[in-house]
Amino acid sequence: MTARRPVVPAHGGPETQRRVRDGAGLLAAAAMRRLDEDLDWYRTLPAEDRSWVGLVAQAGITAFVTWYADPTRPPHGVGDIFGAAPPELTRSISLQHTLQLVRVVVDVVETHSDRLAAPGEERELREAVLRYSREVAFSAAEVYARAAEVRGAWDARLEALVVDALVRGDVDDAMRSRVAALGWSGRGSTLVMVGTTASTLDEVRASDLRRATRRAADDALVGIQGDRLVVFLGGVGDLRAAAVSLLPRFGPGPVVLGPEVQDLSDSARSARAALSGLAAAAAWEQAPRPVMADDLLPERVLVGDTAARRTLIAQAFTPLAASQGSLLETLSAYLGTGRSLEAAARTLYVHPNTVRYRLKRVADVTGWDPLDARESYVLQTALAVGRLDASAPSAL
């Protein structure tokens, strides 16, 4: 009758446990050599980071030896392996690099299993290290997930501060550095998009919104200010199309796009125009969604936007006043007679076709067509603020 082989515990017998414990130094030294030989990214790390990675590898071997020596102890707490290293290490090496590190250590133990295991227990030692490596891999994933969560929360707070500063126009070298830290490349132009949310955004929905904005444009920053959203989009592509793709992320109500600007330092102008437009959009019931802030100039004037007032004067009143052919007089007569060509012609003692021709010239000069209902309202507002501006010195 053949003698039955003694049952070996899953963690090996006492002799193998002793050998593994005595060979911990050998395994650590072999692991360090393999890291330097096999991993290109490890060799390119700064000296301090290389030291931390080495400590993590040695801590992993020590934790394995401790666990292997106690068959009754479940392989929990392996996250402590990463406790020796600073949290910033997760910025220097990726999760993929950490898993490569785990594989190197596993391979080292497997390579030395014949020397470390008692005769007949080599297989048990290899299975044990494979089991432990799975636990280490899961622990590494948890460490990186926590680091990403902390980093994400910090990035969200930094992003909110950056958006507030950009809206105020506080763009100095320090602010540019913070924007760059958030991944803003600075290539192309910038556009600001504002609107409201349907309800308060929790962390999950806020993170989802940020991911959506980063998919829509090369660069993106998101500011969540209560129920108001302020989104900076940047890049070399079609930023208006990117903004339109984000409309479902906003709640009901107007969504306003500021004018495109060429530099982040000028983004405050786009942001102020968009925010002013959001405050004024309710006055134009038929406004499209999204609506350009420059299409809301009359409404922005009504809410006290001095930039909109200056724009209307500069783009409409001043060039009409300086033009030849009685364009300002003709426009005023047309608007003052209920937008009637015939009535304006009688007022000016000219033929209606002359009025029509002059109004076409008005459209050429200003970019707004007096024969269009909406654009004639823009021109009427421009005339009103222009006259107020012109009369201000004499009133004093």
C-alpha positions in Angstrom: 0.0 0.0 0.0 1.4 3.4 -1.0 1.9 5.8 1.8 -0.4 8.8 1.6 1.3 12.2 1.1 0.8 14.4 4.2 -1.6 17.2 3.7 0.3 20.5 3.3 -1.5 23.7 4.5 -2.4 26.2 1.9 0.4 28.4 3.2 3.0 25.7 3.2 4.5 23.7 6.0 6.6 25.0 8.9 9.9 24.4 7.0 8.8 26.4 4.0 7.5 29.2 6.2 10.9 29.3 7.9 12.7 29.4 4.6 10.5 32.1 3.2 11.0 34.2 6.4 14.8 33.7 6.2 14.9 34.5 2.5 13.0 37.8 2.8 16.2 39.8 2.4 17.2 37.7 -0.7 13.8 38.3 -2.3 13.9 42.1 -1.6 17.4 42.4 -3.1 16.4 40.4 -6.2 13.2 42.4 -6.6 15.2 45.7 -6.6 17.6 44.4 -9.3 14.7 43.2 -11.4 12.9 46.6 -11.1 16.0 48.3 -12.5 16.6 45.7 -15.2 13.0 45.3 -16.5 11.1 48.5 -16.0 12.1 51.5 -18.2 9.8 53.9 -16.4 11.4 53.0 -13.0 14.9 53.9 -14.3 13.6 57.3 -15.4 12.0 58.3 -12.1 13.7 60.9 -9.9 15.8 59.5 -7.2 13.3 60.2 -4.4 10.5 58.5 -6.3 12.7 55.5 -7.1 13.4 55.2 -3.4 9.7 55.3 -2.5 8.9 52.7 -5.2 11.6 50.5 -3.7 10.2 50.8 -0.2 6.8 49.8 -1.6 8.3 46.7 -3.2 10.1 45.7 0.0 7.0 46.4 2.1 5.1 44.1 -0.3 7.6 41.2 0.2 7.6 41.8 4.0 3.8 41.7 4.1 3.7 38.5 2.1 6.2 36.8 4.4 4.1 37.9 7.4 0.9 36.6 5.9 2.5 33.4 4.6 3.8 32.6 8.1 0.3 32.6 9.6 -2.0 30.2 7.8 -5.0 31.4 9.9 -4.6 35.0 8.9 -6.6 36.2 5.9 -4.7 38.4 3.4 -6.3 41.6 4.6 -4.7 44.9 5.2 -2.4 44.7 2.3 -3.3 48.3 1.5 -0.7 49.1 4.3 2.0 48.2 1.8 1.4 51.5 0.2 1.2 53.4 3.5 5.0 53.9 3.5 4.8 56.1 0.4 3.4 59.6 0.2 0.0 60.0 -1.6 1.8 62.1 -4.2 3.5 58.9 -5.5 0.2 58.1 -7.4 0.9 61.1 -9.5 4.4 59.9 -10.4 3.5 56.3 -11.3 0.3 55.1 -12.8 -1.8 52.1 -11.7 -0.5 50.3 -14.7 3.0 50.8 -13.5 2.1 49.6 -10.0 0.6 46.4 -11.5 3.9 45.9 -13.4 5.7 46.3 -10.1 3.5 43.6 -8.5 4.2 41.3 -11.4 7.9 41.7 -11.0 7.7 40.8 -7.3 5.6 37.8 -8.1 8.0 36.6 -10.7 10.9 37.0 -8.3 9.2 34.8 -5.7 8.2 32.2 -8.3 11.8 32.2 -9.6 13.1 31.5 -6.1 10.3 29.1 -5.1 12.5 26.0 -5.7 15.1 27.3 -3.3 12.7 28.6 -0.7 10.1 25.8 -0.5 10.7 22.6 1.3 10.8 19.6 -1.1 7.3 18.9 -2.5 5.9 22.3 -1.4 7.0 24.4 -4.4 3.6 24.4 -6.0 1.9 25.5 -2.8 4.3 28.4 -2.5 3.7 29.5 -6.1 -0.1 29.3 -5.5 0.2 31.3 -2.3 2.2 34.1 -4.0 -0.3 34.3 -6.8 -3.2 34.5 -4.4 -1.4 37.2 -2.5 -0.6 39.1 -5.7 -4.3 39.3 -6.5 -5.0 40.9 -3.2 -2.1 43.4 -3.7 -3.5 44.3 -7.1 -6.9 45.0 -5.7 -5.4 47.0 -2.9 -3.4 49.0 -5.5 -6.6 49.7 -7.4 -8.3 50.9 -4.1 -5.3 53.2 -3.3 -5.5 54.8 -6.8 -9.2 55.1 -6.6 -9.0 56.9 -3.3 -6.2 59.1 -4.6 -8.3 59.9 -7.7 -11.3 60.7 -5.5 -9.2 63.1 -3.3 -7.5 64.6 -6.3 -10.9 65.0 -8.1 -12.4 66.8 -5.1 -9.4 69.1 -4.9 -9.4 69.7 -8.6 -13.2 70.5 -8.4 -12.5 73.1 -5.7 -9.6 74.6 -7.6 -11.7 74.7 -10.8 -14.4 76.6 -9.0 -11.9 79.1 -7.7 -10.3 79.5 -11.2 -13.7 80.0 -12.8 -14.6 82.7 -10.3 -11.3 84.4 -10.9 -11.6 84.3 -14.6 -15.1 85.8 -14.5 -13.7 88.7 -12.4 -10.8 89.1 -14.8 -8.1 88.1 -12.3 -5.6 86.6 -14.8 -2.0 86.7 -13.7 0.9 84.3 -14.0 -0.3 82.4 -10.9 -3.7 82.0 -12.3 -2.3 80.8 -15.6 -0.4 78.2 -13.7 -3.5 77.0 -11.9 -5.4 76.8 -15.2 -2.6 74.8 -16.7 -2.7 72.4 -13.7 -6.3 71.7 -14.6 -5.3 70.7 -18.1 -6.1 73.9 -20.0 -3.8 73.9 -23.1 -4.5 77.5 -24.2 -4.6 76.6 -27.9 -7.3 78.3 -30.0 -10.0 80.6 -28.8 -12.2 80.7 -25.8 -16.0 80.9 -25.3 -18.1 81.1 -22.2 -21.4 79.4 -21.8 -23.9 80.1 -19.0 -27.2 78.8 -18.0 -29.0 77.1 -15.1 -29.4 73.6 -13.8 -32.6 71.7 -13.4 -31.7 70.8 -9.8 -28.8 70.9 -7.5 -25.9 68.8 -8.8 -24.5 66.2 -6.5 -20.8 65.0 -6.9 -21.7 62.2 -9.3 -23.7 64.5 -11.7 -21.1 67.2 -11.4 -18.3 64.8 -12.3 -20.4 63.6 -15.2 -20.9 67.1 -16.4 -17.2 67.8 -16.3 -16.4 64.7 -18.3 -19.0 65.7 -20.9 -17.5 69.2 -21.3 -14.0 67.7 -21.7 -15.3 65.5 -24.5 -17.0 68.4 -26.2 -14.0 70.7 -26.5 -10.2 70.6 -26.3 -10.2 72.6 -23.1 -13.0 73.0 -20.6 -13.6 74.5 -17.2 -16.8 74.2 -15.2 -18.1 76.5 -12.5 -21.2 75.4 -10.5 -22.5 78.4 -8.7 -25.7 77.3 -6.9 -28.2 76.7 -9.7 -26.1 78.5 -12.3 -23.5 76.9 -14.6 -20.6 78.7 -16.0 -18.6 76.7 -18.6 -15.4 77.9 -20.3 -14.7 76.1 -23.6 -11.5 76.4 -25.5 -9.7 75.0 -28.5 -9.2 75.2 -32.2 -12.5 73.5 -33.2 -16.1 74.8 -33.6 -16.8 76.0 -30.0 -20.4 77.0 -30.8 -21.1 73.4 -32.0 -19.4 72.1 -28.8 -21.7 74.4 -26.8 -24.8 73.2 -28.6 -23.8 69.6 -27.8 -23.9 70.5 -24.1 -27.4 71.9 -24.0 -29.0 68.7 -22.6 -26.7 69.2 -19.6 -28.4 72.5 -18.7 -31.8 72.9 -17.1 -34.8 74.7 -18.7 -34.5 78.3 -19.5 -32.1 80.4 -21.5 -28.5 79.4 -22.2 -26.3 82.3 -23.3 -22.9 82.1 -25.2 -20.4 84.9 -24.8 -18.4 86.1 -27.7 -15.4 84.1 -28.7 -12.1 85.7 -27.5 -8.5 84.8 -28.5 -6.9 84.6 -25.1 -7.8 83.4 -21.7 -6.9 86.8 -20.3 -9.8 88.3 -22.3 -12.2 85.6 -21.2 -13.7 87.8 -18.5 -15.3 89.9 -21.3 -17.0 86.8 -22.8 -18.1 85.7 -19.3 -19.5 89.1 -18.3 -21.4 89.4 -21.6 -22.8 85.9 -21.1 -23.9 86.5 -17.5 -25.4 89.8 -18.4 -27.3 88.1 -21.3 -28.5 85.4 -18.9 -29.9 88.1 -16.6 -31.6 89.9 -19.5 -32.8 87.0 -21.7 -36.2 86.8 -20.1 -37.0 90.1 -21.8 -36.8 88.4 -25.3 -39.4 85.7 -25.2 -38.5 84.4 -28.6 -34.8 84.2 -28.0 -33.2 81.0 -29.5 -31.5 78.5 -27.2 -28.6 78.9 -27.0 -28.5 82.6 -27.8 -25.4 84.7 -28.4 -24.9 87.5 -25.8 -24.3 89.9 -28.7 -27.9 89.1 -29.9 -29.2 90.4 -26.5 -27.7 93.9 -26.7 -31.0 95.8 -26.2 -32.0 93.6 -23.3 -28.6 93.9 -21.7 -28.9 97.7 -21.9 -32.2 97.4 -20.0 -30.4 95.6 -17.1 -27.7 98.3 -17.0 -24.9 96.6 -19.0 -22.6 99.5 -20.0 -20.6 97.3 -22.3 -23.7 96.5 -24.3 -24.6 100.2 -24.4 -21.1 101.1 -25.7 -21.3 98.4 -28.3 -24.6 99.6 -29.7 -23.3 103.2 -29.9 -20.0 102.1 -31.5 -21.6 99.7 -34.1 -24.8 101.6 -35.0 -25.3 105.1 -33.8 -21.8 106.5 -34.4 -21.3 105.1 -37.9 -24.8 106.2 -38.9 -24.2 109.7 -37.6 -20.9 109.9 -39.5 -22.3 108.5 -42.8 -23.4 110.4 -45.8 -26.9 110.2 -47.3 -29.1 111.1 -44.3 -29.1 107.5 -43.0 -29.6 108.4 -39.4 -32.5 110.8 -40.3 -34.1 108.2 -42.5 -33.8 105.4 -39.9 -35.3 107.7 -37.3 -38.2 108.6 -39.5 -38.9 105.0 -40.4 -38.9 103.9 -36.8 -40.8 106.9 -35.7 -43.7 106.3 -38.1 -44.4 102.8 -37.2 -41.9 101.2 -39.6 -43.8 102.3 -42.6 -41.9 103.1 -45.8 -44.7 105.3 -47.2 -45.1 107.3 -43.9 -41.3 107.8 -43.6 -41.2 108.9 -47.3 -43.9 111.5 -46.6 -42.1 112.8 -43.6 -38.8 113.1 -45.5 -40.4 114.3 -48.8 -38.8 111.6 -50.8 -40.0 108.5 -52.8 -40.6 105.3 -50.8 -37.9 103.6 -52.9 -35.4 106.2 -51.7 -36.3 105.2 -48.1 -35.9 101.6 -49.0 -32.5 102.2 -50.5 -31.3 104.2 -47.5 -32.5 101.5 -45.1 -30.5 99.0 -47.1 -27.5 101.2 -46.6 -28.2 101.2 -42.9 -28.1 97.4 -42.9 -24.8 97.6 -44.8 -23.2 100.1 -42.4 -24.4 98.5 -39.1 -25.1 94.8 -39.8 -28.7 95.1 -38.6 -31.5 95.2 -41.1 -34.2 97.8 -40.3 -36.8 95.8 -42.3 -36.4 92.9 -39.9 -38.6 93.2 -36.8 -36.0 92.0 -34.3 -33.1 93.9 -35.8 -35.1 97.1 -36.1 -35.6 96.9 -32.4 -31.9 96.6 -31.9 -31.4 99.7 -34.1 -34.1 101.6 -32.2 -32.4 100.9 -28.9 -29.0 102.0 -30.4 -30.6 105.3 -31.5 -32.0 105.9 -28.1 -28.8 105.3 -26.1 -26.8 107.1 -28.8 -28.9 110.2 -28.4 -28.8 110.0 -24.6 -25.0 109.7 -24.8 -24.8 112.7 -27.2 -27.0 114.9 -25.1 -25.2 114.1 -21.8 -22.5 116.8 -22.0 -25.1 119.6 -22.8 -27.3 118.4 -20.0 -24.5 119.0 -17.6 
